[in-house]
Amino acid sequence: MHITTAVAARQQQQQQQQQQQQVLQQQQQALQKQQQQALQQQKQQQQQQALQQQQQQKQQQQQQQQALQQQQQQKQQQQALQQQQRQKQQQQQNP
């Protein structure tokens, strides 16, 4: 009886160790999943940031184009005013 109880105690210890190992493995797997999810989130955030930067660049280009168009319009208006002034001067000189 004494030997069998010692054997049984050893088996229980082994089973407990195996259960602890299984729990540790499960915890490690859970941590790995969390790490993978964190990496995926980082990738997604980087992609979103890249897209936002592209959009900002597009907006800046559009603003530059609008500024150029405004400059051209101002030049055209100045030219038109100058032509009107010349015509007035010619009319005054040659009544």
HELIX and SHEET records of a PDB file:
HELIX    1   1 HIS A    2  GLN A   93  1                                  92    
END                                                                             
